[in-house]
Amino acid sequence: MPWRDIEAQGWIAPAECTEVRVTLTDAERLKYATAEPEERTRYARRPDEVAGRAQHLGAASG
């Protein structure tokens, strides 16, 4: 059953997602490019940048 159908039926809470892109250093880009697919999210994640941008998005929507 598609996720949106389950959401519409009230089985799961509605969700709103926002893609946040960050700039990677050359070293991070190399790690990302050579990583196994399941490891790429970890290399792409920069908590310091994502947190600041997410806080900005929260302020913009509130």
C-alpha positions, 0 to 999 in steps of 0.5 A: 500500500502506498505511503500516501494512502496509509497517511490519508487513512490516518494510520500514520501522521502526515509528514513534511520533508525538506531537502537540505544540501550542504557543501562538501570539502574535497576530502568529503566528496572523495569519501562520498564518491568511493563509499558504499551506497549505504554509507553515503548518507553519513558522509553527506551529513554535516551536522553543524551545517544542517542544524543551522539551516534547519533552525533557519527553516524552522524560523521561516515557517513559524 
